[in-house]
Amino acid sequence: MAGEHDCAVEGCTAKAKAEQLMCIAHWKGLPLDLQRKVNATWRRYRFEPQAYREARAAAVAWWVGRQPGGYGRQGSLL
């Protein structure tokens, strides 16, 4: 479908909307402080791209830390 891309979490087969970093399940599973950091830095991306890259990396790394050995099937997030 147009306007979608792969979820940023490696191994996830779900799609995310064009303006979203992750699929809804992974996004909702992130701690609120990480969600806020990604959103805040995205709004300033034009002026501070490195801050967004770091926030994005932290959000993706959080999921890597939650799933030692891989992610398994979609929907098996925890």
PDB file of N, H, CA, C and O in Angstrom:
ATOM      1  N   MET A   1       0.839  -1.176   0.000  1.00  0.00           N
ATOM      2  CA  MET A   1       0.000   0.000   0.000  1.00  0.00           C
ATOM      3  C   MET A   1       0.886   1.242   0.000  1.00  0.00           C
ATOM      4  O   MET A   1       1.910   1.274   0.682  1.00  0.00           O
ATOM      5  N   ALA A   2       0.503   2.248  -0.750  1.00  0.00           N
ATOM      6  H   ALA A   2      -0.329   2.222  -1.304  1.00  0.00           H
ATOM      7  CA  ALA A   2       1.271   3.489  -0.828  1.00  0.00           C
ATOM      8  C   ALA A   2       1.282   4.177   0.523  1.00  0.00           C
ATOM      9  O   ALA A   2       0.310   4.116   1.276  1.00  0.00           O
ATOM     10  N   GLY A   3       2.387   4.827   0.814  1.00  0.00           N
ATOM     11  H   GLY A   3       3.176   4.876   0.202  1.00  0.00           H
ATOM     12  CA  GLY A   3       2.477   5.561   2.060  1.00  0.00           C
ATOM     13  C   GLY A   3       2.824   4.712   3.260  1.00  0.00           C
ATOM     14  O   GLY A   3       2.650   5.148   4.397  1.00  0.00           O
ATOM     15  N   GLU A   4       3.312   3.506   3.028  1.00  0.00           N
ATOM     16  H   GLU A   4       3.453   3.151   2.104  1.00  0.00           H
ATOM     17  CA  GLU A   4       3.717   2.629   4.118  1.00  0.00           C
ATOM     18  C   GLU A   4       5.150   2.173   3.892  1.00  0.00           C
ATOM     19  O   GLU A   4       5.663   2.198   2.773  1.00  0.00           O
ATOM     20  N   HIS A   5       5.778   1.759   4.974  1.00  0.00           N
ATOM     21  H   HIS A   5       5.362   1.739   5.883  1.00  0.00           H
ATOM     22  CA  HIS A   5       7.128   1.206   4.901  1.00  0.00           C
ATOM     23  C   HIS A   5       7.256   0.125   5.965  1.00  0.00           C
ATOM     24  O   HIS A   5       6.369  -0.034   6.803  1.00  0.00           O
ATOM     25  N   ASP A   6       8.341  -0.605   5.933  1.00  0.00           N
ATOM     26  H   ASP A   6       9.061  -0.476   5.252  1.00  0.00           H
ATOM     27  CA  ASP A   6       8.574  -1.639   6.931  1.00  0.00           C
ATOM     28  C   ASP A   6       8.796  -1.007   8.301  1.00  0.00           C
ATOM     29  O   ASP A   6       9.362   0.080   8.414  1.00  0.00           O
ATOM     30  N   CYS A   7       8.349  -1.694   9.318  1.00  0.00           N
ATOM     31  H   CYS A   7       7.889  -2.577   9.226  1.00  0.00           H
ATOM     32  CA  CYS A   7       8.599  -1.290  10.690  1.00  0.00           C
ATOM     33  C   CYS A   7      10.113  -1.211  10.904  1.00  0.00           C
ATOM     34  O   CYS A   7      10.859  -2.007  10.335  1.00  0.00           O
ATOM     35  N   ALA A   8      10.566  -0.266  11.715  1.00  0.00           N
ATOM     36  H   ALA A   8       9.960   0.381  12.178  1.00  0.00           H
ATOM     37  CA  ALA A   8      12.000  -0.079  11.966  1.00  0.00           C
ATOM     38  C   ALA A   8      12.606  -1.184  12.824  1.00  0.00           C
ATOM     39  O   ALA A   8      13.828  -1.297  12.917  1.00  0.00           O
ATOM     40  N   VAL A   9      11.766  -1.995  13.449  1.00  0.00           N
ATOM     41  H   VAL A   9      10.773  -1.903  13.373  1.00  0.00           H
ATOM     42  CA  VAL A   9      12.258  -3.068  14.301  1.00  0.00           C
ATOM     43  C   VAL A   9      12.606  -4.271  13.432  1.00  0.00           C
ATOM     44  O   VAL A   9      11.746  -4.830  12.751  1.00  0.00           O
ATOM     45  N   GLU A  10      13.860  -4.654  13.464  1.00  0.00           N
ATOM     46  H   GLU A  10      14.558  -4.199  14.017  1.00  0.00           H
ATOM     47  CA  GLU A  10      14.329  -5.769  12.640  1.00  0.00           C
ATOM     48  C   GLU A  10      13.546  -7.040  12.964  1.00  0.00           C
ATOM     49  O   GLU A  10      13.335  -7.384  14.127  1.00  0.00           O
ATOM     50  N   GLY A  11      13.130  -7.715  11.919  1.00  0.00           N
ATOM     51  H   GLY A  11      13.301  -7.435  10.974  1.00  0.00           H
ATOM     52  CA  GLY A  11      12.396  -8.959  12.079  1.00  0.00           C
ATOM     53  C   GLY A  11      10.891  -8.797  12.095  1.00  0.00           C
ATOM     54  O   GLY A  11      10.168  -9.789  12.004  1.00  0.00           O
ATOM     55  N   CYS A  12      10.402  -7.580  12.209  1.00  0.00           N
ATOM     56  H   CYS A  12      10.989  -6.774  12.284  1.00  0.00           H
ATOM     57  CA  CYS A  12       8.959  -7.338  12.205  1.00  0.00           C
ATOM     58  C   CYS A  12       8.483  -7.265  10.758  1.00  0.00           C
ATOM     59  O   CYS A  12       9.097  -6.593   9.929  1.00  0.00           O
ATOM     60  N   THR A  13       7.402  -7.950  10.464  1.00  0.00           N
ATOM     61  H   THR A  13       6.903  -8.496  11.137  1.00  0.00           H
ATOM     62  CA  THR A  13       6.870  -7.963   9.101  1.00  0.00           C
ATOM     63  C   THR A  13       5.703  -6.995   8.922  1.00  0.00           C
ATOM     64  O   THR A  13       5.144  -6.894   7.830  1.00  0.00           O
ATOM     65  N   ALA A  14       5.337  -6.291   9.977  1.00  0.00           N
ATOM     66  H   ALA A  14       5.792  -6.374  10.864  1.00  0.00           H
ATOM     67  CA  ALA A  14       4.225  -5.336   9.900  1.00  0.00           C
ATOM     68  C   ALA A  14       4.679  -4.067   9.188  1.00  0.00           C
ATOM     69  O   ALA A  14       5.871  -3.769   9.106  1.00  0.00           O
ATOM     70  N   LYS A  15       3.718  -3.342   8.685  1.00  0.00           N
ATOM     71  H   LYS A  15       2.750  -3.584   8.752  1.00  0.00           H
ATOM     72  CA  LYS A  15       3.984  -2.071   8.011  1.00  0.00           C
ATOM     73  C   LYS A  15       3.699  -0.907   8.952  1.00  0.00           C
ATOM     74  O   LYS A  15       2.871  -1.003   9.857  1.00  0.00           O
ATOM     75  N   ALA A  16       4.395   0.178   8.718  1.00  0.00           N
ATOM     76  H   ALA A  16       5.068   0.256   7.983  1.00  0.00           H
ATOM     77  CA  ALA A  16       4.169   1.425   9.452  1.00  0.00           C
ATOM     78  C   ALA A  16       3.723   2.469   8.443  1.00  0.00           C
ATOM     79  O   ALA A  16       4.120   2.430   7.278  1.00  0.00           O
ATOM     80  N   LYS A  17       2.904   3.395   8.890  1.00  0.00           N
ATOM     81  H   LYS A  17       2.582   3.427   9.836  1.00  0.00           H
ATOM     82  CA  LYS A  17       2.501   4.489   8.019  1.00  0.00           C
ATOM     83  C   LYS A  17       3.724   5.332   7.688  1.00  0.00           C
ATOM     84  O   LYS A  17       4.712   5.321   8.423  1.00  0.00           O
ATOM     85  N   ALA A  18       3.656   6.058   6.589  1.00  0.00           N
ATOM     86  H   ALA A  18       2.854   6.067   5.992  1.00  0.00           H
ATOM     87  CA  ALA A  18       4.796   6.840   6.122  1.00  0.00           C
ATOM     88  C   ALA A  18       5.348   7.779   7.185  1.00  0.00           C
ATOM     89  O   ALA A  18       6.560   7.987   7.253  1.00  0.00           O
ATOM     90  N   GLU A  19       4.482   8.348   8.012  1.00  0.00           N
ATOM     91  H   GLU A  19       3.498   8.179   7.956  1.00  0.00           H
ATOM     92  CA  GLU A  19       4.925   9.316   9.005  1.00  0.00           C
ATOM     93  C   GLU A  19       5.294   8.671  10.340  1.00  0.00           C
ATOM     94  O   GLU A  19       5.576   9.375  11.310  1.00  0.00           O
ATOM     95  N   GLN A  20       5.296   7.341  10.397  1.00  0.00           N
ATOM     96  H   GLN A  20       5.067   6.769   9.610  1.00  0.00           H
ATOM     97  CA  GLN A  20       5.590   6.633  11.641  1.00  0.00           C
ATOM     98  C   GLN A  20       6.903   5.871  11.544  1.00  0.00           C
ATOM     99  O   GLN A  20       7.285   5.400  10.472  1.00  0.00           O
ATOM    100  N   LEU A  21       7.579   5.758  12.666  1.00  0.00           N
ATOM    101  H   LEU A  21       7.268   6.140  13.536  1.00  0.00           H
ATOM    102  CA  LEU A  21       8.839   5.029  12.732  1.00  0.00           C
ATOM    103  C   LEU A  21       8.613   3.529  12.734  1.00  0.00           C
ATOM    104  O   LEU A  21       9.316   2.787  12.047  1.00  0.00           O
ATOM    105  N   MET A  22       7.636   3.084  13.504  1.00  0.00           N
ATOM    106  H   MET A  22       7.065   3.686  14.062  1.00  0.00           H
ATOM    107  CA  MET A  22       7.393   1.657  13.722  1.00  0.00           C
ATOM    108  C   MET A  22       5.930   1.321  13.476  1.00  0.00           C
ATOM    109  O   MET A  22       5.077   2.202  13.370  1.00  0.00           O
ATOM    110  N   CYS A  23       5.664   0.019  13.389  1.00  0.00           N
ATOM    111  H   CYS A  23       6.357  -0.697  13.476  1.00  0.00           H
ATOM    112  CA  CYS A  23       4.275  -0.427  13.345  1.00  0.00           C
ATOM    113  C   CYS A  23       3.616  -0.034  14.665  1.00  0.00           C
ATOM    114  O   CYS A  23       4.299   0.241  15.651  1.00  0.00           O
ATOM    115  N   ILE A  24       2.319  -0.011  14.675  1.00  0.00           N
ATOM    116  H   ILE A  24       1.764  -0.234  13.873  1.00  0.00           H
ATOM    117  CA  ILE A  24       1.590   0.454  15.853  1.00  0.00           C
ATOM    118  C   ILE A  24       1.872  -0.413  17.079  1.00  0.00           C
ATOM    119  O   ILE A  24       1.958   0.112  18.190  1.00  0.00           O
ATOM    120  N   ALA A  25       2.016  -1.710  16.905  1.00  0.00           N
ATOM    121  H   ALA A  25       1.946  -2.136  16.004  1.00  0.00           H
ATOM    122  CA  ALA A  25       2.262  -2.600  18.049  1.00  0.00           C
ATOM    123  C   ALA A  25       3.608  -2.295  18.697  1.00  0.00           C
ATOM    124  O   ALA A  25       3.702  -2.221  19.923  1.00  0.00           O
ATOM    125  N   HIS A  26       4.649  -2.119  17.886  1.00  0.00           N
ATOM    126  H   HIS A  26       4.572  -2.179  16.890  1.00  0.00           H
ATOM    127  CA  HIS A  26       5.957  -1.808  18.463  1.00  0.00           C
ATOM    128  C   HIS A  26       5.975  -0.407  19.062  1.00  0.00           C
ATOM    129  O   HIS A  26       6.555  -0.191  20.126  1.00  0.00           O
ATOM    130  N   TRP A  27       5.343   0.539  18.385  1.00  0.00           N
ATOM    131  H   TRP A  27       4.872   0.364  17.521  1.00  0.00           H
ATOM    132  CA  TRP A  27       5.318   1.909  18.913  1.00  0.00           C
ATOM    133  C   TRP A  27       4.622   1.956  20.271  1.00  0.00           C
ATOM    134  O   TRP A  27       5.134   2.560  21.214  1.00  0.00           O
ATOM    135  N   LYS A  28       3.457   1.320  20.369  1.00  0.00           N
ATOM    136  H   LYS A  28       3.041   0.829  19.603  1.00  0.00           H
ATOM    137  CA  LYS A  28       2.704   1.331  21.626  1.00  0.00           C
ATOM    138  C   LYS A  28       3.445   0.574  22.728  1.00  0.00           C
ATOM    139  O   LYS A  28       3.216   0.822  23.912  1.00  0.00           O
ATOM    140  N   GLY A  29       4.321  -0.337  22.351  1.00  0.00           N
ATOM    141  H   GLY A  29       4.507  -0.539  21.389  1.00  0.00           H
ATOM    142  CA  GLY A  29       5.097  -1.094  23.335  1.00  0.00           C
ATOM    143  C   GLY A  29       6.300  -0.355  23.880  1.00  0.00           C
ATOM    144  O   GLY A  29       6.877  -0.764  24.887  1.00  0.00           O
ATOM    145  N   LEU A  30       6.685   0.735  23.222  1.00  0.00           N
ATOM    146  H   LEU A  30       6.216   1.067  22.404  1.00  0.00           H
ATOM    147  CA  LEU A  30       7.827   1.526  23.705  1.00  0.00           C
ATOM    148  C   LEU A  30       7.462   2.276  24.976  1.00  0.00           C
ATOM    149  O   LEU A  30       6.312   2.677  25.151  1.00  0.00           O
ATOM    150  N   PRO A  31       8.423   2.466  25.855  1.00  0.00           N
ATOM    151  CA  PRO A  31       8.171   3.327  27.014  1.00  0.00           C
ATOM    152  C   PRO A  31       7.810   4.744  26.538  1.00  0.00           C
ATOM    153  O   PRO A  31       8.321   5.216  25.522  1.00  0.00           O
ATOM    154  N   LEU A  32       6.948   5.394  27.268  1.00  0.00           N
ATOM    155  H   LEU A  32       6.533   5.011  28.094  1.00  0.00           H
ATOM    156  CA  LEU A  32       6.461   6.714  26.896  1.00  0.00           C
ATOM    157  C   LEU A  32       7.593   7.731  26.740  1.00  0.00           C
ATOM    158  O   LEU A  32       7.529   8.594  25.865  1.00  0.00           O
ATOM    159  N   ASP A  33       8.616   7.641  27.569  1.00  0.00           N
ATOM    160  H   ASP A  33       8.668   6.940  28.281  1.00  0.00           H
ATOM    161  CA  ASP A  33       9.715   8.600  27.452  1.00  0.00           C
ATOM    162  C   ASP A  33      10.442   8.466  26.116  1.00  0.00           C
ATOM    163  O   ASP A  33      10.874   9.469  25.547  1.00  0.00           O
ATOM    164  N   LEU A  34      10.581   7.246  25.611  1.00  0.00           N
ATOM    165  H   LEU A  34      10.230   6.432  26.073  1.00  0.00           H
ATOM    166  CA  LEU A  34      11.206   7.063  24.292  1.00  0.00           C
ATOM    167  C   LEU A  34      10.294   7.574  23.186  1.00  0.00           C
ATOM    168  O   LEU A  34      10.772   8.185  22.230  1.00  0.00           O
ATOM    169  N   GLN A  35       8.997   7.337  23.295  1.00  0.00           N
ATOM    170  H   GLN A  35       8.609   6.840  24.071  1.00  0.00           H
ATOM    171  CA  GLN A  35       8.060   7.866  22.304  1.00  0.00           C
ATOM    172  C   GLN A  35       8.166   9.385  22.244  1.00  0.00           C
ATOM    173  O   GLN A  35       8.228   9.972  21.164  1.00  0.00           O
ATOM    174  N   ARG A  36       8.184  10.005  23.403  1.00  0.00           N
ATOM    175  H   ARG A  36       8.133   9.528  24.281  1.00  0.00           H
ATOM    176  CA  ARG A  36       8.253  11.471  23.452  1.00  0.00           C
ATOM    177  C   ARG A  36       9.555  11.995  22.874  1.00  0.00           C
ATOM    178  O   ARG A  36       9.568  13.011  22.179  1.00  0.00           O
ATOM    179  N   LYS A  37      10.650  11.305  23.160  1.00  0.00           N
ATOM    180  H   LYS A  37      10.640  10.480  23.725  1.00  0.00           H
ATOM    181  CA  LYS A  37      11.951  11.750  22.643  1.00  0.00           C
ATOM    182  C   LYS A  37      12.001  11.653  21.118  1.00  0.00           C
ATOM    183  O   LYS A  37      12.486  12.567  20.450  1.00  0.00           O
ATOM    184  N   VAL A  38      11.504  10.557  20.576  1.00  0.00           N
ATOM    185  H   VAL A  38      11.110   9.814  21.118  1.00  0.00           H
ATOM    186  CA  VAL A  38      11.467  10.409  19.117  1.00  0.00           C
ATOM    187  C   VAL A  38      10.600  11.511  18.500  1.00  0.00           C
ATOM    188  O   VAL A  38      11.007  12.161  17.537  1.00  0.00           O
ATOM    189  N   ASN A  39       9.414  11.714  19.056  1.00  0.00           N
ATOM    190  H   ASN A  39       9.083  11.186  19.838  1.00  0.00           H
ATOM    191  CA  ASN A  39       8.511  12.740  18.509  1.00  0.00           C
ATOM    192  C   ASN A  39       9.119  14.137  18.586  1.00  0.00           C
ATOM    193  O   ASN A  39       9.059  14.896  17.619  1.00  0.00           O
ATOM    194  N   ALA A  40       9.696  14.470  19.715  1.00  0.00           N
ATOM    195  H   ALA A  40       9.745  13.852  20.500  1.00  0.00           H
ATOM    196  CA  ALA A  40      10.264  15.812  19.898  1.00  0.00           C
ATOM    197  C   ALA A  40      11.437  16.055  18.950  1.00  0.00           C
ATOM    198  O   ALA A  40      11.560  17.134  18.371  1.00  0.00           O
ATOM    199  N   THR A  41      12.285  15.060  18.798  1.00  0.00           N
ATOM    200  H   THR A  41      12.185  14.183  19.268  1.00  0.00           H
ATOM    201  CA  THR A  41      13.447  15.251  17.921  1.00  0.00           C
ATOM    202  C   THR A  41      13.052  15.215  16.452  1.00  0.00           C
ATOM    203  O   THR A  41      13.697  15.855  15.622  1.00  0.00           O
ATOM    204  N   TRP A  42      11.982  14.463  16.119  1.00  0.00           N
ATOM    205  H   TRP A  42      11.458  13.943  16.793  1.00  0.00           H
ATOM    206  CA  TRP A  42      11.517  14.451  14.730  1.00  0.00           C
ATOM    207  C   TRP A  42      11.045  15.841  14.305  1.00  0.00           C
ATOM    208  O   TRP A  42      11.300  16.279  13.183  1.00  0.00           O
ATOM    209  N   ARG A  43      10.363  16.518  15.206  1.00  0.00           N
ATOM    210  H   ARG A  43      10.156  16.162  16.118  1.00  0.00           H
ATOM    211  CA  ARG A  43       9.878  17.869  14.892  1.00  0.00           C
ATOM    212  C   ARG A  43      11.038  18.842  14.638  1.00  0.00           C
ATOM    213  O   ARG A  43      10.867  19.829  13.922  1.00  0.00           O
ATOM    214  N   ARG A  44      12.205  18.574  15.213  1.00  0.00           N
ATOM    215  H   ARG A  44      12.344  17.772  15.794  1.00  0.00           H
ATOM    216  CA  ARG A  44      13.375  19.446  15.031  1.00  0.00           C
ATOM    217  C   ARG A  44      14.378  18.862  14.026  1.00  0.00           C
ATOM    218  O   ARG A  44      15.488  19.378  13.892  1.00  0.00           O
ATOM    219  N   TYR A  45      13.996  17.797  13.327  1.00  0.00           N
ATOM    220  H   TYR A  45      13.095  17.378  13.436  1.00  0.00           H
ATOM    221  CA  TYR A  45      14.933  17.083  12.450  1.00  0.00           C
ATOM    222  C   TYR A  45      15.646  18.005  11.467  1.00  0.00           C
ATOM    223  O   TYR A  45      16.848  17.868  11.237  1.00  0.00           O
ATOM    224  N   ARG A  46      14.918  18.926  10.901  1.00  0.00           N
ATOM    225  H   ARG A  46      13.942  19.038  11.088  1.00  0.00           H
ATOM    226  CA  ARG A  46      15.505  19.821   9.897  1.00  0.00           C
ATOM    227  C   ARG A  46      16.710  20.590  10.449  1.00  0.00           C
ATOM    228  O   ARG A  46      17.665  20.866   9.723  1.00  0.00           O
ATOM    229  N   PHE A  47      16.655  20.927  11.722  1.00  0.00           N
ATOM    230  H   PHE A  47      15.879  20.702  12.312  1.00  0.00           H
ATOM    231  CA  PHE A  47      17.707  21.724  12.341  1.00  0.00           C
ATOM    232  C   PHE A  47      18.704  20.897  13.147  1.00  0.00           C
ATOM    233  O   PHE A  47      19.859  21.291  13.309  1.00  0.00           O
ATOM    234  N   GLU A  48      18.255  19.758  13.649  1.00  0.00           N
ATOM    235  H   GLU A  48      17.317  19.438  13.518  1.00  0.00           H
ATOM    236  CA  GLU A  48      19.102  18.898  14.481  1.00  0.00           C
ATOM    237  C   GLU A  48      18.919  17.431  14.088  1.00  0.00           C
ATOM    238  O   GLU A  48      18.353  16.659  14.862  1.00  0.00           O
ATOM    239  N   PRO A  49      19.378  17.038  12.919  1.00  0.00           N
ATOM    240  CA  PRO A  49      19.132  15.658  12.474  1.00  0.00           C
ATOM    241  C   PRO A  49      19.796  14.605  13.363  1.00  0.00           C
ATOM    242  O   PRO A  49      19.264  13.506  13.517  1.00  0.00           O
ATOM    243  N   GLN A  50      20.928  14.921  13.936  1.00  0.00           N
ATOM    244  H   GLN A  50      21.361  15.814  13.811  1.00  0.00           H
ATOM    245  CA  GLN A  50      21.631  13.936  14.753  1.00  0.00           C
ATOM    246  C   GLN A  50      20.831  13.570  16.008  1.00  0.00           C
ATOM    247  O   GLN A  50      20.848  12.415  16.435  1.00  0.00           O
ATOM    248  N   ALA A  51      20.144  14.525  16.590  1.00  0.00           N
ATOM    249  H   ALA A  51      20.130  15.462  16.243  1.00  0.00           H
ATOM    250  CA  ALA A  51      19.332  14.237  17.776  1.00  0.00           C
ATOM    251  C   ALA A  51      18.241  13.223  17.446  1.00  0.00           C
ATOM    252  O   ALA A  51      17.975  12.319  18.238  1.00  0.00           O
ATOM    253  N   TYR A  52      17.604  13.369  16.277  1.00  0.00           N
ATOM    254  H   TYR A  52      17.820  14.103  15.634  1.00  0.00           H
ATOM    255  CA  TYR A  52      16.581  12.402  15.876  1.00  0.00           C
ATOM    256  C   TYR A  52      17.202  11.032  15.620  1.00  0.00           C
ATOM    257  O   TYR A  52      16.652  10.012  16.035  1.00  0.00           O
ATOM    258  N   ARG A  53      18.329  11.008  14.948  1.00  0.00           N
ATOM    259  H   ARG A  53      18.775  11.837  14.611  1.00  0.00           H
ATOM    260  CA  ARG A  53      18.989   9.717  14.672  1.00  0.00           C
ATOM    261  C   ARG A  53      19.305   8.977  15.971  1.00  0.00           C
ATOM    262  O   ARG A  53      19.147   7.759  16.058  1.00  0.00           O
ATOM    263  N   GLU A  54      19.749   9.720  16.969  1.00  0.00           N
ATOM    264  H   GLU A  54      19.877  10.709  16.899  1.00  0.00           H
ATOM    265  CA  GLU A  54      20.063   9.100  18.257  1.00  0.00           C
ATOM    266  C   GLU A  54      18.799   8.598  18.958  1.00  0.00           C
ATOM    267  O   GLU A  54      18.804   7.507  19.528  1.00  0.00           O
ATOM    268  N   ALA A  55      17.725   9.377  18.924  1.00  0.00           N
ATOM    269  H   ALA A  55      17.721  10.264  18.461  1.00  0.00           H
ATOM    270  CA  ALA A  55      16.464   8.963  19.539  1.00  0.00           C
ATOM    271  C   ALA A  55      15.895   7.741  18.823  1.00  0.00           C
ATOM    272  O   ALA A  55      15.398   6.811  19.459  1.00  0.00           O
ATOM    273  N   ARG A  56      15.972   7.756  17.511  1.00  0.00           N
ATOM    274  H   ARG A  56      16.376   8.512  16.995  1.00  0.00           H
ATOM    275  CA  ARG A  56      15.491   6.625  16.711  1.00  0.00           C
ATOM    276  C   ARG A  56      16.280   5.366  17.049  1.00  0.00           C
ATOM    277  O   ARG A  56      15.702   4.298  17.251  1.00  0.00           O
ATOM    278  N   ALA A  57      17.599   5.494  17.108  1.00  0.00           N
ATOM    279  H   ALA A  57      18.069   6.361  16.944  1.00  0.00           H
ATOM    280  CA  ALA A  57      18.456   4.354  17.442  1.00  0.00           C
ATOM    281  C   ALA A  57      18.141   3.815  18.836  1.00  0.00           C
ATOM    282  O   ALA A  57      18.137   2.603  19.048  1.00  0.00           O
ATOM    283  N   ALA A  58      17.878   4.708  19.780  1.00  0.00           N
ATOM    284  H   ALA A  58      17.880   5.693  19.607  1.00  0.00           H
ATOM    285  CA  ALA A  58      17.550   4.282  21.141  1.00  0.00           C
ATOM    286  C   ALA A  58      16.232   3.516  21.169  1.00  0.00           C
ATOM    287  O   ALA A  58      16.108   2.521  21.883  1.00  0.00           O
ATOM    288  N   ALA A  59      15.255   3.970  20.401  1.00  0.00           N
ATOM    289  H   ALA A  59      15.355   4.778  19.821  1.00  0.00           H
ATOM    290  CA  ALA A  59      13.954   3.297  20.353  1.00  0.00           C
ATOM    291  C   ALA A  59      14.082   1.904  19.735  1.00  0.00           C
ATOM    292  O   ALA A  59      13.514   0.940  20.250  1.00  0.00           O
ATOM    293  N   VAL A  60      14.812   1.801  18.654  1.00  0.00           N
ATOM    294  H   VAL A  60      15.273   2.584  18.236  1.00  0.00           H
ATOM    295  CA  VAL A  60      15.013   0.496  18.013  1.00  0.00           C
ATOM    296  C   VAL A  60      15.830  -0.413  18.932  1.00  0.00           C
ATOM    297  O   VAL A  60      15.527  -1.600  19.054  1.00  0.00           O
ATOM    298  N   ALA A  61      16.855   0.129  19.574  1.00  0.00           N
ATOM    299  H   ALA A  61      17.102   1.093  19.475  1.00  0.00           H
ATOM    300  CA  ALA A  61      17.702  -0.661  20.477  1.00  0.00           C
ATOM    301  C   ALA A  61      16.910  -1.177  21.675  1.00  0.00           C
ATOM    302  O   ALA A  61      17.213  -2.250  22.198  1.00  0.00           O
ATOM    303  N   TRP A  62      15.913  -0.436  22.111  1.00  0.00           N
ATOM    304  H   TRP A  62      15.667   0.435  21.686  1.00  0.00           H
ATOM    305  CA  TRP A  62      15.093  -0.890  23.227  1.00  0.00           C
ATOM    306  C   TRP A  62      14.436  -2.216  22.876  1.00  0.00           C
ATOM    307  O   TRP A  62      14.384  -3.126  23.703  1.00  0.00           O
ATOM    308  N   TRP A  63      13.935  -2.326  21.650  1.00  0.00           N
ATOM    309  H   TRP A  63      13.977  -1.587  20.978  1.00  0.00           H
ATOM    310  CA  TRP A  63      13.310  -3.585  21.231  1.00  0.00           C
ATOM    311  C   TRP A  63      14.338  -4.690  21.084  1.00  0.00           C
ATOM    312  O   TRP A  63      14.048  -5.843  21.403  1.00  0.00           O
ATOM    313  N   VAL A  64      15.523  -4.370  20.611  1.00  0.00           N
ATOM    314  H   VAL A  64      15.758  -3.433  20.352  1.00  0.00           H
ATOM    315  CA  VAL A  64      16.571  -5.387  20.488  1.00  0.00           C
ATOM    316  C   VAL A  64      16.875  -5.953  21.871  1.00  0.00           C
ATOM    317  O   VAL A  64      17.061  -7.161  22.016  1.00  0.00           O
ATOM    318  N   GLY A  65      16.928  -5.107  22.874  1.00  0.00           N
ATOM    319  H   GLY A  65      16.777  -4.126  22.757  1.00  0.00           H
ATOM    320  CA  GLY A  65      17.184  -5.547  24.234  1.00  0.00           C
ATOM    321  C   GLY A  65      16.070  -6.382  24.828  1.00  0.00           C
ATOM    322  O   GLY A  65      16.305  -7.173  25.741  1.00  0.00           O
ATOM    323  N   ARG A  66      14.852  -6.216  24.317  1.00  0.00           N
ATOM    324  H   ARG A  66      14.660  -5.574  23.575  1.00  0.00           H
ATOM    325  CA  ARG A  66      13.694  -6.953  24.830  1.00  0.00           C
ATOM    326  C   ARG A  66      13.589  -8.359  24.254  1.00  0.00           C
ATOM    327  O   ARG A  66      12.933  -9.218  24.843  1.00  0.00           O
ATOM    328  N   GLN A  67      14.218  -8.601  23.125  1.00  0.00           N
ATOM    329  H   GLN A  67      14.751  -7.903  22.647  1.00  0.00           H
ATOM    330  CA  GLN A  67      14.019  -9.870  22.428  1.00  0.00           C
ATOM    331  C   GLN A  67      15.330 -10.587  22.132  1.00  0.00           C
ATOM    332  O   GLN A  67      15.722 -10.674  20.968  1.00  0.00           O
ATOM    333  N   PRO A  68      16.017 -11.100  23.139  1.00  0.00           N
ATOM    334  CA  PRO A  68      17.236 -11.847  22.838  1.00  0.00           C
ATOM    335  C   PRO A  68      16.911 -13.053  21.967  1.00  0.00           C
ATOM    336  O   PRO A  68      15.966 -13.793  22.241  1.00  0.00           O
ATOM    337  N   GLY A  69      17.691 -13.240  20.929  1.00  0.00           N
ATOM    338  H   GLY A  69      18.459 -12.639  20.707  1.00  0.00           H
ATOM    339  CA  GLY A  69      17.503 -14.394  20.069  1.00  0.00           C
ATOM    340  C   GLY A  69      16.487 -14.192  18.958  1.00  0.00           C
ATOM    341  O   GLY A  69      16.163 -15.151  18.258  1.00  0.00           O
ATOM    342  N   GLY A  70      15.980 -13.000  18.771  1.00  0.00           N
ATOM    343  H   GLY A  70      16.244 -12.221  19.340  1.00  0.00           H
ATOM    344  CA  GLY A  70      15.078 -12.747  17.656  1.00  0.00           C
ATOM    345  C   GLY A  70      13.673 -12.400  18.081  1.00  0.00           C
ATOM    346  O   GLY A  70      13.353 -12.402  19.270  1.00  0.00           O
ATOM    347  N   TYR A  71      12.850 -12.107  17.124  1.00  0.00           N
ATOM    348  H   TYR A  71      13.110 -12.105  16.159  1.00  0.00           H
ATOM    349  CA  TYR A  71      11.510 -11.596  17.375  1.00  0.00           C
ATOM    350  C   TYR A  71      10.408 -12.614  17.164  1.00  0.00           C
ATOM    351  O   TYR A  71       9.290 -12.407  17.637  1.00  0.00           O
ATOM    352  N   GLY A  72      10.684 -13.700  16.474  1.00  0.00           N
ATOM    353  H   GLY A  72      11.592 -13.868  16.090  1.00  0.00           H
ATOM    354  CA  GLY A  72       9.627 -14.664  16.237  1.00  0.00           C
ATOM    355  C   GLY A  72       8.549 -14.123  15.324  1.00  0.00           C
ATOM    356  O   GLY A  72       8.809 -13.260  14.486  1.00  0.00           O
ATOM    357  N   ARG A  73       7.342 -14.630  15.486  1.00  0.00           N
ATOM    358  H   ARG A  73       7.131 -15.331  16.166  1.00  0.00           H
ATOM    359  CA  ARG A  73       6.230 -14.200  14.641  1.00  0.00           C
ATOM    360  C   ARG A  73       5.802 -12.774  14.953  1.00  0.00           C
ATOM    361  O   ARG A  73       5.995 -12.274  16.061  1.00  0.00           O
ATOM    362  N   GLN A  74       5.221 -12.140  13.956  1.00  0.00           N
ATOM    363  H   GLN A  74       5.064 -12.546  13.056  1.00  0.00           H
ATOM    364  CA  GLN A  74       4.619 -10.831  14.172  1.00  0.00           C
ATOM    365  C   GLN A  74       3.544 -10.979  15.248  1.00  0.00           C
ATOM    366  O   GLN A  74       2.800 -11.960  15.272  1.00  0.00           O
ATOM    367  N   GLY A  75       3.478 -10.018  16.110  1.00  0.00           N
ATOM    368  H   GLY A  75       4.082  -9.221  16.091  1.00  0.00           H
ATOM    369  CA  GLY A  75       2.510 -10.070  17.178  1.00  0.00           C
ATOM    370  C   GLY A  75       3.089 -10.667  18.452  1.00  0.00           C
ATOM    371  O   GLY A  75       2.500 -10.524  19.524  1.00  0.00           O
ATOM    372  N   SER A  76       4.218 -11.325  18.354  1.00  0.00           N
ATOM    373  H   SER A  76       4.697 -11.442  17.484  1.00  0.00           H
ATOM    374  CA  SER A  76       4.885 -11.886  19.508  1.00  0.00           C
ATOM    375  C   SER A  76       5.927 -10.889  19.987  1.00  0.00           C
ATOM    376  O   SER A  76       7.126 -11.093  19.796  1.00  0.00           O
ATOM    377  N   LEU A  77       5.468  -9.817  20.607  1.00  0.00           N
ATOM    378  H   LEU A  77       4.494  -9.652  20.762  1.00  0.00           H
ATOM    379  CA  LEU A  77       6.356  -8.694  20.894  1.00  0.00           C
ATOM    380  C   LEU A  77       7.053  -8.799  22.247  1.00  0.00           C
ATOM    381  O   LEU A  77       8.111  -8.196  22.423  1.00  0.00           O
ATOM    382  N   LEU A  78       6.520  -9.519  23.183  1.00  0.00           N
ATOM    383  H   LEU A  78       5.660 -10.009  23.041  1.00  0.00           H
ATOM    384  CA  LEU A  78       7.126  -9.544  24.512  1.00  0.00           C
ATOM    385  C   LEU A  78       7.623 -10.915  24.869  1.00  0.00           C
ATOM    386  O   LEU A  78       8.163 -11.111  25.957  1.00  0.00           O
TER     387      LEU A  78
END
